[in-house]
């Protein structure tokens, strides 16, 4: 039984396996920064901080199941460009919804507001799935051994939960970070769209990573409520 499972997952441990696994984890971490901001911003649609945490936890559990399903069916999914088109349309719709919605006065939040946990969980799960359409393709290109890709995805989803938790806090501290996050979401959506139109037009990964880091640098450039200190003129006594 086990040998059949390992054969299906291409389980062939070698000396190079830890190195490939490390590369997959690094790729997951680098490519999930924009994903983490998007998920954190979606979770902020819940007004209660405890509900935000639960939404991320349960949403990423569902997202993990969808990721594993995507990896196991990646060869079949890659035959249909419609999946990437749907992923691109969904991500670009999120960006459009963010920048066209009214900003909340209390926390600068754009986008949807949720009245219950069950409304937020599917949005978080399907947003991660749309991002995974791009990252899983990259992972499969690095290694054809499914057990390595599955392990990398498992570590990646844990890393994503940690990063999303950090970004929820940072979104309250940095004024431009949420907008910057959605700009990077737009980049991922456009990249998926280019893959559908003409794969040769897709920019290389290093350009995407560099662009994401530059945009996030702008996102961290201004704290909420930061004002330049006002210098009062010194009062000088005029002696008579």
N, C-alpha and C positions, 0 to 999 in steps of 0.2 A: 504493500500500500504506500509506504513512505517513498520507495524508489520511484513509483509512478508519479507521485506529487512532485518530487525533486526533478524528475525528467521534464514534467510540464513546465515547471518554473525555471528550467535551465540551471539547476543548482550544481555548479561546478566550482568548488572553492579552489582558489589558487593564490599564489603569493601576491599577485597584482590586485586581488579582490579588495583588501583594505584601502589601497590607494584609490581605486575606482570609487569605492564607497565614500571616501573623504571628498573626492571631486564632486560626487552627486550631492552630498550634504552642503558643500560650499555653494554649488549652483542653486540649490533650493533656498539657501539663506540670502544670496545676492538677488535672486529673482523674486523673492517673496516680500521685499520691503514695501513695494507699492501695493501688493495684495494685503499686507498687514494694515496699512493705513486705510484702505478701502473698507476692510472688515471692521476696523475700529470705528470708522465714521458711521457705518451702518448701525453698529451696536449703540452708538450715541443717540439713535432715534428713540431709544427707550429712556425715559426720564429718570429712572431709578438706577443707581450705580450697581446695586446687587443684581438687577435684571440684566444690565449690560454684561456682567461677568458670566451669568448663566447663559445668555444668548450666545456668547463666544464659545463657551464650553460645549453646549449641546449642538450648536451650529457646526462646529469643527468636527464633532463626532460623526455627524451626517456627512460632512464634507470628506472626511477620511474614507468612509465607505464608498462614496462616489469616486474618489481618487483611485482606490484599489480596483474598483470596477473598470475605470478608464484604462488603467495600466494593463489589466488582464485582457482587455479587448482593444488595445491600442492599434494592433495590426489591422483589425477590422475597421475601427473608427477612422483611421488615416485614409481609408479608401473613399470616404465621403466628405467632400469639401463643405457640405451643408452644415456639418457640426461646427466647423471653424467660423462659418458665416453667422450662425446663430450665436456663437460665443462673442464674436466681434460686435454684433448688433446689440447684444445684452449689455456689454461693457460700455459701449458708446451711449446707450440709453441711460445707464447710470450716471454718466458724465453729464449728459444733457439735463437730466432731472436735477442734478446737483446745482449746476450753474444757472438754471432758470427758476429754481424755487426761492421762496423768500427766506431771508436769513433770520434766525431766531435772535432776539435782542439779548437774551441772557447768556448764550454760550456760542454765538456765531455759527450755529449748526445749520447747514443746508440739507436738503434731501428729505427722505420720508420720515414721518413720525409713526411709531408703533404704539398701539394701545395694549398689546399683549406679547408675551414671549413667543407664542406660536406664529405670530406674524413675522418676527425678525429671523427666526431660525432658518426657514427655507431661503430667504434672501441671502443670508450669510453663506449657506451651503452651496447655492447655485452660483454665487459670485466666485467662490473658490474654485468651483468646477470650470467656470469660464477661463480663469487664469491657468488652470491645470492643462487645458488644451494646448497651451504654449509650452509650459514647463515640462510636461510629460514627453512631448516630442523631443525636447532637448535631452532629457534623461535617457530616452531610448537610443538617441544618437550616440551617447557616451558609452552605454553598455547594453548589449542584447540579452544579458542574463536577468531574467525577471526578478529573481530573489534579491539581487542587488538594488534594482530600481524600487522594489517594494520596501526594502529596508530604508533606502534613502527617503522615500515618501513618508514613512512612519516617523523618522527623525525630523523630516521637514515640517510635518503637521504640528509636532510638539514645539519646534522652533517658531512656527508661525503663531501659535497660541501665546507664546512668551512675548514675541514682538508686538502682537496686537494689543496685549495688555499694557505694554510700555507706551504704545502710540495713543491709547485712550487717555493716558495721563498727559502726554505731551500735547495732544490736541487742545487741551484746556490751557496750555501754557504758551503756545506759539500761534500767532494770529493767522499766518499764511499756510500752516502745515496741511490743513484739510484741503484747501484749494490745490496745493502742490501735489498731494496724494492723488487727487482726481485728474490732474494733468498727466501723471504717470499712468493712470488707468486708461486714459485716452490713447497714450502711446501704445500700450499693449493691445487695445482694441484695434487701432489702426494697423499694427503689425499683423494681427490675425487676418484683417481684411486684405492686406497686401499678399499674404500667403494664398488667399483664395483667388485674387485677381491674377497675380504673376509672382511665383515664388522667387524669381531672380531679383525682384525689387525689394525683398525683405532685407533690412539692414542687419549686419552681423551682431552677435550677442554683445560684444565689447562696446559697440556704439550705444546699444540700448542701456547697458549698465552705466556707462558714463553719463548718458543723458538723465537717467533716473537719479544718480547721485548729485548732479548739478541742480536739478529741480528740487530735490529734497534739501539741498544746501540753502536754496532760497526759502523753502518752507520753514527752516529753523532760524531764519535771519532776524525775525522780529517777535519779541515776546508780547503777550497780550497786556495791554494797558501800559506799555513802555512809553515813557515821556521823558524828554530831555529835562534835566533839572534846571529850574529857573534860578538864575544868579541875581540876587538882589544887590543893587548898587550900595556900596559902602557909604555910610553917612559920615561926613567929615565935619568936624567942628571948626567954624570960622572964628578965629580969635580976633578980637577987636583991639 
